[in-house]
Amino acid sequence: DTGVSQNPRHKITKRGQNVTFRCDPISEHNRLYWYRQTLGQGPEFLTYFQNEAQLEKSRLLSDRFSAERPKGSFSTLEIQRTEQGDSAMYLCASSLSHEQFFGPGTRLTVL
Amino acid sequence: AQSVTQLDSQVPVFEEAPVELRCNYSSSVSVYLFWYVQYPNQGLQLLLKYLSGSTLVKGINGFEAEFNKSQTSFHLRKPSVHISDTAEYFCAVTVRGGGNKLTFGTGTQLKVEL
């Protein structure tokens, strides 16, 4: 069990650029979650997958955001035409039952 | 929809003193409750969880929490804190039988001083 990993750990981009983050969950976990955390706030749910199916998306997930989990293993979160308001920590978590295991996060800074 | 309130944004405490971090939740259906800890520039680590059974749950690092259904609370306690407990603590809920997405509070910064 190597834990949940996320890449990159940090990303600095200019406004208007596209970015993609990757999450590798714990291998036997069938559920995978994405959250966003801004400074001074708790994480906010974005979306989750059960195996390869995306079962729920938050209203926070605008049309510029898309997430995939093509083979039910790793997942990617893409943000198109980034805005300064997208600057945040993006957290990934995986689970088999009730307990979610979190990765270290990807910190996005949009200049 | 469910919500979580952590009224204390910061809690300063001296080392070896007891501490309580407060958490209240709101939900129209039954929930599971969690406390997570976040150290600087790291992800979240589960401290403890309440799923069912005994309302007093014990977690890692000497922390415990008590589920109080009538007061819709799940306060976190530790009888004697250490400098290494300095971190951000988040209370979270998820709906029973749902997709297990977590709803978090805004967090409490615990600062342990010598």
Interface residues (C-beta under 8 A of the other chain):
Chain A: V4 R31 Y33 Y35 G40 Q41 G42 P43 E44 F45 Y48 Q50 L55 E56 L91 A93 S95 H98 E99 Q100 F101 F102 G103 P104 G105
Chain B: V4 Y32 Y36 N41 Q42 G43 L44 Q45 L46 K49 L51 F90 A92 T94 G99 N100 K101 L102 T103 F104 G105 T106 G107
